[in-house]
Amino acid sequence: MPKMRTRKTAAKRLSFTGTGKIKFRSNNNSHLLTRKSASRKRRLQRGKILDASFEPAVKKMVPYGS
Protein backbone atom coordinates (compact mmCIF):
# COMPACT_ATOMS: atom_id res chain seq x y z
CA MET A 1 0.00 0.00 0.00
CA PRO A 2 1.47 3.41 -0.92
CA LYS A 3 2.28 6.10 1.59
CA MET A 4 -0.37 8.65 2.41
CA ARG A 5 0.62 12.13 1.24
CA THR A 6 0.58 15.22 3.44
CA ARG A 7 -1.05 18.38 2.10
CA LYS A 8 1.79 20.82 2.64
CA THR A 9 -0.42 23.91 2.70
CA ALA A 10 -2.40 22.48 5.62
CA ALA A 11 0.72 21.27 7.43
CA LYS A 12 2.26 24.76 7.35
CA ARG A 13 -0.83 26.43 8.80
CA LEU A 14 -1.90 23.92 11.45
CA SER A 15 -0.36 22.50 14.60
CA PHE A 16 -1.53 19.81 16.98
CA THR A 17 -1.88 20.04 20.74
CA GLY A 18 -0.85 17.27 23.09
CA THR A 19 -4.44 16.08 23.39
CA GLY A 20 -4.89 15.92 19.60
CA LYS A 21 -6.80 19.15 19.03
CA ILE A 22 -5.85 21.26 16.02
CA LYS A 23 -4.66 24.85 16.43
CA PHE A 24 -4.54 27.52 13.75
CA ARG A 25 -3.81 31.22 13.55
CA SER A 26 -6.57 33.82 13.37
CA ASN A 27 -7.01 35.80 10.17
CA ASN A 28 -7.51 39.59 9.69
CA ASN A 29 -4.37 40.51 11.63
CA SER A 30 -1.69 41.28 9.05
CA HIS A 31 -2.54 44.62 7.44
CA LEU A 32 -5.15 47.42 7.52
CA LEU A 33 -4.78 47.41 11.31
CA THR A 34 -5.28 51.13 12.00
CA ARG A 35 -9.04 50.88 11.81
CA LYS A 36 -9.19 47.93 14.20
CA SER A 37 -9.40 48.46 17.95
CA ALA A 38 -6.59 47.41 20.26
CA SER A 39 -8.76 44.81 21.96
CA ARG A 40 -9.71 43.30 18.60
CA LYS A 41 -6.06 43.12 17.54
CA ARG A 42 -5.10 41.42 20.82
CA ARG A 43 -7.92 38.92 20.38
CA LEU A 44 -6.79 38.19 16.82
CA GLN A 45 -3.22 37.53 17.98
CA ARG A 46 -4.37 34.48 19.90
CA GLY A 47 -4.74 31.25 18.02
CA LYS A 48 -7.93 29.28 17.67
CA ILE A 49 -8.88 25.65 18.09
CA LEU A 50 -10.46 23.97 15.08
CA ASP A 51 -14.08 22.90 15.47
CA ALA A 52 -14.53 19.16 15.99
CA SER A 53 -16.72 18.82 12.88
CA PHE A 54 -13.73 19.72 10.65
CA GLU A 55 -11.23 17.42 12.37
CA PRO A 56 -11.79 14.26 10.25
CA ALA A 57 -11.20 16.17 7.01
CA VAL A 58 -8.09 17.88 8.36
CA LYS A 59 -6.65 14.64 9.71
CA LYS A 60 -6.90 13.19 6.20
CA MET A 61 -4.92 16.18 4.90
CA VAL A 62 -2.23 15.83 7.58
CA PRO A 63 -2.13 12.08 8.28
CA TYR A 64 1.14 12.11 10.23
CA GLY A 65 0.38 15.24 12.25
CA SER A 66 -0.55 13.61 15.51
PyMOL Python script that loads the backbone (N, CA, C, O; Angstrom):
from pymol import cmd

cmd.read_pdbstr("""\
ATOM      1  N   MET A   1       0.838  -1.182   0.000  1.00  0.00           N
ATOM      2  CA  MET A   1       0.000   0.000   0.000  1.00  0.00           C
ATOM      3  C   MET A   1       0.886   1.249   0.000  1.00  0.00           C
ATOM      4  O   MET A   1       1.835   1.318   0.781  1.00  0.00           O
ATOM      5  N   PRO A   2       0.602   2.234  -0.852  1.00  0.00           N
ATOM      6  CA  PRO A   2       1.473   3.411  -0.924  1.00  0.00           C
ATOM      7  C   PRO A   2       1.326   4.304   0.304  1.00  0.00           C
ATOM      8  O   PRO A   2       0.352   4.227   1.052  1.00  0.00           O
ATOM      9  N   LYS A   3       2.326   5.147   0.476  1.00  0.00           N
ATOM     10  CA  LYS A   3       2.284   6.096   1.587  1.00  0.00           C
ATOM     11  C   LYS A   3       1.169   7.108   1.389  1.00  0.00           C
ATOM     12  O   LYS A   3       0.828   7.461   0.260  1.00  0.00           O
ATOM     13  N   MET A   4       0.606   7.570   2.494  1.00  0.00           N
ATOM     14  CA  MET A   4      -0.374   8.654   2.413  1.00  0.00           C
ATOM     15  C   MET A   4       0.397   9.965   2.315  1.00  0.00           C
ATOM     16  O   MET A   4       1.406  10.153   2.995  1.00  0.00           O
ATOM     17  N   ARG A   5      -0.087  10.874   1.463  1.00  0.00           N
ATOM     18  CA  ARG A   5       0.621  12.126   1.243  1.00  0.00           C
ATOM     19  C   ARG A   5       0.072  13.210   2.158  1.00  0.00           C
ATOM     20  O   ARG A   5      -1.123  13.251   2.449  1.00  0.00           O
ATOM     21  N   THR A   6       0.961  14.083   2.604  1.00  0.00           N
ATOM     22  CA  THR A   6       0.581  15.222   3.437  1.00  0.00           C
ATOM     23  C   THR A   6       0.312  16.420   2.552  1.00  0.00           C
ATOM     24  O   THR A   6       1.100  16.717   1.655  1.00  0.00           O
ATOM     25  N   ARG A   7      -0.794  17.115   2.794  1.00  0.00           N
ATOM     26  CA  ARG A   7      -1.054  18.382   2.103  1.00  0.00           C
ATOM     27  C   ARG A   7      -0.196  19.444   2.771  1.00  0.00           C
ATOM     28  O   ARG A   7      -0.439  19.822   3.917  1.00  0.00           O
ATOM     29  N   LYS A   8       0.809  19.923   2.047  1.00  0.00           N
ATOM     30  CA  LYS A   8       1.793  20.817   2.642  1.00  0.00           C
ATOM     31  C   LYS A   8       1.187  22.151   3.058  1.00  0.00           C
ATOM     32  O   LYS A   8       1.624  22.744   4.045  1.00  0.00           O
ATOM     33  N   THR A   9       0.186  22.635   2.323  1.00  0.00           N
ATOM     34  CA  THR A   9      -0.421  23.912   2.702  1.00  0.00           C
ATOM     35  C   THR A   9      -1.111  23.798   4.054  1.00  0.00           C
ATOM     36  O   THR A   9      -1.061  24.733   4.853  1.00  0.00           O
ATOM     37  N   ALA A  10      -1.748  22.678   4.318  1.00  0.00           N
ATOM     38  CA  ALA A  10      -2.395  22.480   5.616  1.00  0.00           C
ATOM     39  C   ALA A  10      -1.355  22.280   6.712  1.00  0.00           C
ATOM     40  O   ALA A  10      -1.521  22.791   7.819  1.00  0.00           O
ATOM     41  N   ALA A  11      -0.295  21.551   6.420  1.00  0.00           N
ATOM     42  CA  ALA A  11       0.717  21.270   7.432  1.00  0.00           C
ATOM     43  C   ALA A  11       1.427  22.541   7.888  1.00  0.00           C
ATOM     44  O   ALA A  11       1.818  22.645   9.050  1.00  0.00           O
ATOM     45  N   LYS A  12       1.599  23.510   6.986  1.00  0.00           N
ATOM     46  CA  LYS A  12       2.257  24.760   7.355  1.00  0.00           C
ATOM     47  C   LYS A  12       1.390  25.614   8.264  1.00  0.00           C
ATOM     48  O   LYS A  12       1.908  26.352   9.102  1.00  0.00           O
ATOM     49  N   ARG A  13       0.078  25.520   8.106  1.00  0.00           N
ATOM     50  CA  ARG A  13      -0.829  26.429   8.802  1.00  0.00           C
ATOM     51  C   ARG A  13      -1.410  25.855  10.082  1.00  0.00           C
ATOM     52  O   ARG A  13      -1.998  26.596  10.870  1.00  0.00           O
ATOM     53  N   LEU A  14      -1.264  24.571  10.311  1.00  0.00           N
ATOM     54  CA  LEU A  14      -1.896  23.923  11.449  1.00  0.00           C
ATOM     55  C   LEU A  14      -0.849  23.323  12.366  1.00  0.00           C
ATOM     56  O   LEU A  14       0.238  22.946  11.930  1.00  0.00           O
ATOM     57  N   SER A  15      -1.194  23.238  13.655  1.00  0.00           N
ATOM     58  CA  SER A  15      -0.361  22.504  14.598  1.00  0.00           C
ATOM     59  C   SER A  15      -1.280  21.734  15.527  1.00  0.00           C
ATOM     60  O   SER A  15      -2.458  22.063  15.665  1.00  0.00           O
ATOM     61  N   PHE A  16      -0.737  20.712  16.159  1.00  0.00           N
ATOM     62  CA  PHE A  16      -1.525  19.814  16.980  1.00  0.00           C
ATOM     63  C   PHE A  16      -1.139  19.973  18.441  1.00  0.00           C
ATOM     64  O   PHE A  16       0.041  20.094  18.772  1.00  0.00           O
ATOM     65  N   THR A  17      -2.136  19.974  19.310  1.00  0.00           N
ATOM     66  CA  THR A  17      -1.878  20.040  20.742  1.00  0.00           C
ATOM     67  C   THR A  17      -1.545  18.644  21.247  1.00  0.00           C
ATOM     68  O   THR A  17      -1.632  17.666  20.504  1.00  0.00           O
ATOM     69  N   GLY A  18      -1.169  18.562  22.501  1.00  0.00           N
ATOM     70  CA  GLY A  18      -0.849  17.270  23.087  1.00  0.00           C
ATOM     71  C   GLY A  18      -2.038  16.344  23.176  1.00  0.00           C
ATOM     72  O   GLY A  18      -1.879  15.123  23.148  1.00  0.00           O
ATOM     73  N   THR A  19      -3.237  16.907  23.285  1.00  0.00           N
ATOM     74  CA  THR A  19      -4.440  16.079  23.386  1.00  0.00           C
ATOM     75  C   THR A  19      -5.039  15.758  22.028  1.00  0.00           C
ATOM     76  O   THR A  19      -6.057  15.070  21.955  1.00  0.00           O
ATOM     77  N   GLY A  20      -4.423  16.247  20.935  1.00  0.00           N
ATOM     78  CA  GLY A  20      -4.893  15.919  19.596  1.00  0.00           C
ATOM     79  C   GLY A  20      -5.776  16.966  18.952  1.00  0.00           C
ATOM     80  O   GLY A  20      -6.240  16.772  17.829  1.00  0.00           O
ATOM     81  N   LYS A  21      -6.021  18.083  19.644  1.00  0.00           N
ATOM     82  CA  LYS A  21      -6.800  19.148  19.030  1.00  0.00           C
ATOM     83  C   LYS A  21      -5.932  19.877  18.012  1.00  0.00           C
ATOM     84  O   LYS A  21      -4.705  19.786  18.053  1.00  0.00           O
ATOM     85  N   ILE A  22      -6.574  20.599  17.103  1.00  0.00           N
ATOM     86  CA  ILE A  22      -5.854  21.258  16.020  1.00  0.00           C
ATOM     87  C   ILE A  22      -5.922  22.761  16.225  1.00  0.00           C
ATOM     88  O   ILE A  22      -7.004  23.332  16.359  1.00  0.00           O
ATOM     89  N   LYS A  23      -4.745  23.404  16.249  1.00  0.00           N
ATOM     90  CA  LYS A  23      -4.659  24.848  16.427  1.00  0.00           C
ATOM     91  C   LYS A  23      -4.368  25.503  15.087  1.00  0.00           C
ATOM     92  O   LYS A  23      -3.711  24.920  14.225  1.00  0.00           O
ATOM     93  N   PHE A  24      -4.872  26.736  14.922  1.00  0.00           N
ATOM     94  CA  PHE A  24      -4.541  27.523  13.746  1.00  0.00           C
ATOM     95  C   PHE A  24      -4.538  28.991  14.125  1.00  0.00           C
ATOM     96  O   PHE A  24      -5.059  29.375  15.172  1.00  0.00           O
ATOM     97  N   ARG A  25      -3.952  29.805  13.272  1.00  0.00           N
ATOM     98  CA  ARG A  25      -3.808  31.224  13.548  1.00  0.00           C
ATOM     99  C   ARG A  25      -5.023  31.979  13.036  1.00  0.00           C
ATOM    100  O   ARG A  25      -5.581  31.646  11.991  1.00  0.00           O
ATOM    101  N   SER A  26      -5.429  33.007  13.790  1.00  0.00           N
ATOM    102  CA  SER A  26      -6.565  33.824  13.372  1.00  0.00           C
ATOM    103  C   SER A  26      -6.210  34.632  12.134  1.00  0.00           C
ATOM    104  O   SER A  26      -5.045  34.955  11.904  1.00  0.00           O
ATOM    105  N   ASN A  27      -7.222  34.954  11.341  1.00  0.00           N
ATOM    106  CA  ASN A  27      -7.006  35.796  10.170  1.00  0.00           C
ATOM    107  C   ASN A  27      -7.321  37.257  10.521  1.00  0.00           C
ATOM    108  O   ASN A  27      -7.660  37.558  11.666  1.00  0.00           O
ATOM    109  N   ASN A  28      -7.213  38.152   9.553  1.00  0.00           N
ATOM    110  CA  ASN A  28      -7.506  39.588   9.693  1.00  0.00           C
ATOM    111  C   ASN A  28      -6.548  40.293  10.643  1.00  0.00           C
ATOM    112  O   ASN A  28      -6.953  41.233  11.326  1.00  0.00           O
ATOM    113  N   ASN A  29      -5.301  39.871  10.705  1.00  0.00           N
ATOM    114  CA  ASN A  29      -4.369  40.508  11.626  1.00  0.00           C
ATOM    115  C   ASN A  29      -3.010  40.744  10.978  1.00  0.00           C
ATOM    116  O   ASN A  29      -1.985  40.642  11.653  1.00  0.00           O
ATOM    117  N   SER A  30      -2.979  41.056   9.688  1.00  0.00           N
ATOM    118  CA  SER A  30      -1.687  41.276   9.051  1.00  0.00           C
ATOM    119  C   SER A  30      -1.545  42.662   8.436  1.00  0.00           C
ATOM    120  O   SER A  30      -0.433  43.188   8.383  1.00  0.00           O
ATOM    121  N   HIS A  31      -2.619  43.266   7.973  1.00  0.00           N
ATOM    122  CA  HIS A  31      -2.542  44.620   7.437  1.00  0.00           C
ATOM    123  C   HIS A  31      -3.891  45.291   7.602  1.00  0.00           C
ATOM    124  O   HIS A  31      -4.864  44.651   8.001  1.00  0.00           O
ATOM    125  N   LEU A  32      -3.952  46.587   7.294  1.00  0.00           N
ATOM    126  CA  LEU A  32      -5.146  47.419   7.523  1.00  0.00           C
ATOM    127  C   LEU A  32      -5.537  47.396   9.003  1.00  0.00           C
ATOM    128  O   LEU A  32      -6.709  47.238   9.344  1.00  0.00           O
ATOM    129  N   LEU A  33      -4.539  47.555   9.873  1.00  0.00           N
ATOM    130  CA  LEU A  33      -4.778  47.413  11.305  1.00  0.00           C
ATOM    131  C   LEU A  33      -5.153  48.716  11.992  1.00  0.00           C
ATOM    132  O   LEU A  33      -5.572  48.691  13.149  1.00  0.00           O
ATOM    133  N   THR A  34      -5.015  49.865  11.314  1.00  0.00           N
ATOM    134  CA  THR A  34      -5.278  51.131  11.999  1.00  0.00           C
ATOM    135  C   THR A  34      -6.748  51.304  12.328  1.00  0.00           C
ATOM    136  O   THR A  34      -7.085  51.972  13.306  1.00  0.00           O
ATOM    137  N   ARG A  35      -7.609  50.729  11.551  1.00  0.00           N
ATOM    138  CA  ARG A  35      -9.042  50.885  11.810  1.00  0.00           C
ATOM    139  C   ARG A  35      -9.576  49.873  12.814  1.00  0.00           C
ATOM    140  O   ARG A  35     -10.746  49.946  13.191  1.00  0.00           O
ATOM    141  N   LYS A  36      -8.752  48.938  13.253  1.00  0.00           N
ATOM    142  CA  LYS A  36      -9.194  47.926  14.205  1.00  0.00           C
ATOM    143  C   LYS A  36      -8.795  48.342  15.616  1.00  0.00           C
ATOM    144  O   LYS A  36      -7.721  48.905  15.828  1.00  0.00           O
ATOM    145  N   SER A  37      -9.663  48.062  16.567  1.00  0.00           N
ATOM    146  CA  SER A  37      -9.404  48.465  17.948  1.00  0.00           C
ATOM    147  C   SER A  37      -8.285  47.608  18.543  1.00  0.00           C
ATOM    148  O   SER A  37      -7.975  46.525  18.048  1.00  0.00           O
ATOM    149  N   ALA A  38      -7.692  48.126  19.615  1.00  0.00           N
ATOM    150  CA  ALA A  38      -6.593  47.412  20.264  1.00  0.00           C
ATOM    151  C   ALA A  38      -7.065  46.084  20.830  1.00  0.00           C
ATOM    152  O   ALA A  38      -6.348  45.086  20.759  1.00  0.00           O
ATOM    153  N   SER A  39      -8.267  46.067  21.392  1.00  0.00           N
ATOM    154  CA  SER A  39      -8.763  44.809  21.963  1.00  0.00           C
ATOM    155  C   SER A  39      -9.011  43.773  20.865  1.00  0.00           C
ATOM    156  O   SER A  39      -8.777  42.581  21.067  1.00  0.00           O
ATOM    157  N   ARG A  40      -9.482  44.227  19.711  1.00  0.00           N
ATOM    158  CA  ARG A  40      -9.709  43.300  18.600  1.00  0.00           C
ATOM    159  C   ARG A  40      -8.386  42.741  18.097  1.00  0.00           C
ATOM    160  O   ARG A  40      -8.288  41.552  17.794  1.00  0.00           O
ATOM    161  N   LYS A  41      -7.356  43.599  18.006  1.00  0.00           N
ATOM    162  CA  LYS A  41      -6.055  43.123  17.538  1.00  0.00           C
ATOM    163  C   LYS A  41      -5.440  42.132  18.523  1.00  0.00           C
ATOM    164  O   LYS A  41      -4.825  41.150  18.107  1.00  0.00           O
ATOM    165  N   ARG A  42      -5.600  42.377  19.822  1.00  0.00           N
ATOM    166  CA  ARG A  42      -5.104  41.424  20.819  1.00  0.00           C
ATOM    167  C   ARG A  42      -5.831  40.089  20.706  1.00  0.00           C
ATOM    168  O   ARG A  42      -5.214  39.027  20.794  1.00  0.00           O
ATOM    169  N   ARG A  43      -7.132  40.150  20.511  1.00  0.00           N
ATOM    170  CA  ARG A  43      -7.923  38.919  20.383  1.00  0.00           C
ATOM    171  C   ARG A  43      -7.497  38.137  19.142  1.00  0.00           C
ATOM    172  O   ARG A  43      -7.448  36.907  19.164  1.00  0.00           O
ATOM    173  N   LEU A  44      -7.188  38.857  18.054  1.00  0.00           N
ATOM    174  CA  LEU A  44      -6.788  38.190  16.820  1.00  0.00           C
ATOM    175  C   LEU A  44      -5.378  37.605  16.897  1.00  0.00           C
ATOM    176  O   LEU A  44      -5.035  36.722  16.111  1.00  0.00           O
ATOM    177  N   GLN A  45      -4.558  38.086  17.834  1.00  0.00           N
ATOM    178  CA  GLN A  45      -3.216  37.532  17.979  1.00  0.00           C
ATOM    179  C   GLN A  45      -3.251  36.115  18.530  1.00  0.00           C
ATOM    180  O   GLN A  45      -2.372  35.307  18.231  1.00  0.00           O
ATOM    181  N   ARG A  46      -4.258  35.816  19.328  1.00  0.00           N
ATOM    182  CA  ARG A  46      -4.375  34.480  19.896  1.00  0.00           C
ATOM    183  C   ARG A  46      -4.768  33.492  18.801  1.00  0.00           C
ATOM    184  O   ARG A  46      -5.453  33.846  17.841  1.00  0.00           O
ATOM    185  N   GLY A  47      -4.334  32.285  18.960  1.00  0.00           N
ATOM    186  CA  GLY A  47      -4.737  31.253  18.022  1.00  0.00           C
ATOM    187  C   GLY A  47      -6.126  30.743  18.335  1.00  0.00           C
ATOM    188  O   GLY A  47      -6.736  31.128  19.332  1.00  0.00           O
ATOM    189  N   LYS A  48      -6.615  29.880  17.480  1.00  0.00           N
ATOM    190  CA  LYS A  48      -7.928  29.281  17.673  1.00  0.00           C
ATOM    191  C   LYS A  48      -7.793  27.770  17.599  1.00  0.00           C
ATOM    192  O   LYS A  48      -6.827  27.234  17.056  1.00  0.00           O
ATOM    193  N   ILE A  49      -8.789  27.103  18.159  1.00  0.00           N
ATOM    194  CA  ILE A  49      -8.875  25.646  18.089  1.00  0.00           C
ATOM    195  C   ILE A  49      -9.915  25.292  17.027  1.00  0.00           C
ATOM    196  O   ILE A  49     -11.010  25.853  17.008  1.00  0.00           O
ATOM    197  N   LEU A  50      -9.566  24.373  16.161  1.00  0.00           N
ATOM    198  CA  LEU A  50     -10.463  23.973  15.078  1.00  0.00           C
ATOM    199  C   LEU A  50     -11.692  23.262  15.635  1.00  0.00           C
ATOM    200  O   LEU A  50     -11.589  22.473  16.575  1.00  0.00           O
ATOM    201  N   ASP A  51     -12.844  23.543  15.056  1.00  0.00           N
ATOM    202  CA  ASP A  51     -14.083  22.899  15.474  1.00  0.00           C
ATOM    203  C   ASP A  51     -14.007  21.397  15.203  1.00  0.00           C
ATOM    204  O   ASP A  51     -13.399  20.959  14.226  1.00  0.00           O
ATOM    205  N   ALA A  52     -14.627  20.627  16.072  1.00  0.00           N
ATOM    206  CA  ALA A  52     -14.535  19.165  15.986  1.00  0.00           C
ATOM    207  C   ALA A  52     -15.140  18.610  14.705  1.00  0.00           C
ATOM    208  O   ALA A  52     -14.747  17.533  14.257  1.00  0.00           O
ATOM    209  N   SER A  53     -16.092  19.326  14.106  1.00  0.00           N
ATOM    210  CA  SER A  53     -16.716  18.816  12.884  1.00  0.00           C
ATOM    211  C   SER A  53     -15.760  18.827  11.699  1.00  0.00           C
ATOM    212  O   SER A  53     -15.972  18.087  10.738  1.00  0.00           O
ATOM    213  N   PHE A  54     -14.701  19.656  11.744  1.00  0.00           N
ATOM    214  CA  PHE A  54     -13.725  19.715  10.654  1.00  0.00           C
ATOM    215  C   PHE A  54     -12.549  18.765  10.865  1.00  0.00           C
ATOM    216  O   PHE A  54     -11.767  18.539   9.942  1.00  0.00           O
ATOM    217  N   GLU A  55     -12.415  18.210  12.061  1.00  0.00           N
ATOM    218  CA  GLU A  55     -11.227  17.423  12.372  1.00  0.00           C
ATOM    219  C   GLU A  55     -11.026  16.202  11.476  1.00  0.00           C
ATOM    220  O   GLU A  55      -9.888  15.957  11.075  1.00  0.00           O
ATOM    221  N   PRO A  56     -12.057  15.416  11.132  1.00  0.00           N
ATOM    222  CA  PRO A  56     -11.793  14.264  10.253  1.00  0.00           C
ATOM    223  C   PRO A  56     -11.220  14.652   8.894  1.00  0.00           C
ATOM    224  O   PRO A  56     -10.338  13.966   8.376  1.00  0.00           O
ATOM    225  N   ALA A  57     -11.711  15.739   8.315  1.00  0.00           N
ATOM    226  CA  ALA A  57     -11.200  16.170   7.012  1.00  0.00           C
ATOM    227  C   ALA A  57      -9.758  16.638   7.121  1.00  0.00           C
ATOM    228  O   ALA A  57      -8.939  16.353   6.248  1.00  0.00           O
ATOM    229  N   VAL A  58      -9.450  17.355   8.191  1.00  0.00           N
ATOM    230  CA  VAL A  58      -8.093  17.876   8.357  1.00  0.00           C
ATOM    231  C   VAL A  58      -7.123  16.743   8.655  1.00  0.00           C
ATOM    232  O   VAL A  58      -5.983  16.778   8.192  1.00  0.00           O
ATOM    233  N   LYS A  59      -7.542  15.756   9.404  1.00  0.00           N
ATOM    234  CA  LYS A  59      -6.647  14.644   9.709  1.00  0.00           C
ATOM    235  C   LYS A  59      -6.344  13.801   8.472  1.00  0.00           C
ATOM    236  O   LYS A  59      -5.314  13.128   8.424  1.00  0.00           O
ATOM    237  N   LYS A  60      -7.225  13.829   7.473  1.00  0.00           N
ATOM    238  CA  LYS A  60      -6.899  13.194   6.196  1.00  0.00           C
ATOM    239  C   LYS A  60      -5.850  13.999   5.443  1.00  0.00           C
ATOM    240  O   LYS A  60      -5.007  13.431   4.749  1.00  0.00           O
ATOM    241  N   MET A  61      -5.900  15.334   5.582  1.00  0.00           N
ATOM    242  CA  MET A  61      -4.919  16.181   4.897  1.00  0.00           C
ATOM    243  C   MET A  61      -3.540  16.069   5.532  1.00  0.00           C
ATOM    244  O   MET A  61      -2.525  16.128   4.839  1.00  0.00           O
ATOM    245  N   VAL A  62      -3.507  15.906   6.856  1.00  0.00           N
ATOM    246  CA  VAL A  62      -2.234  15.827   7.580  1.00  0.00           C
ATOM    247  C   VAL A  62      -2.222  14.494   8.332  1.00  0.00           C
ATOM    248  O   VAL A  62      -2.431  14.476   9.545  1.00  0.00           O
ATOM    249  N   PRO A  63      -1.982  13.386   7.639  1.00  0.00           N
ATOM    250  CA  PRO A  63      -2.135  12.078   8.276  1.00  0.00           C
ATOM    251  C   PRO A  63      -1.090  11.786   9.347  1.00  0.00           C
ATOM    252  O   PRO A  63      -1.355  10.999  10.255  1.00  0.00           O
ATOM    253  N   TYR A  64       0.083  12.394   9.267  1.00  0.00           N
ATOM    254  CA  TYR A  64       1.136  12.108  10.232  1.00  0.00           C
ATOM    255  C   TYR A  64       1.296  13.244  11.227  1.00  0.00           C
ATOM    256  O   TYR A  64       2.341  13.360  11.868  1.00  0.00           O
ATOM    257  N   GLY A  65       0.281  14.082  11.366  1.00  0.00           N
ATOM    258  CA  GLY A  65       0.377  15.244  12.247  1.00  0.00           C
ATOM    259  C   GLY A  65       0.359  14.887  13.708  1.00  0.00           C
ATOM    260  O   GLY A  65       1.124  15.447  14.493  1.00  0.00           O
ATOM    261  N   SER A  66      -0.507  13.958  14.094  1.00  0.00           N
ATOM    262  CA  SER A  66      -0.551  13.612  15.513  1.00  0.00           C
ATOM    263  C   SER A  66      -0.806  12.134  15.688  1.00  0.00           C
ATOM    264  O   SER A  66      -0.877  11.650  16.818  1.00  0.00           O
TER     265      SER A  66
END
""", "prot")
cmd.dss("prot")
cmd.show_as("cartoon", "prot")
cmd.util.cbc("prot")
cmd.orient("prot")
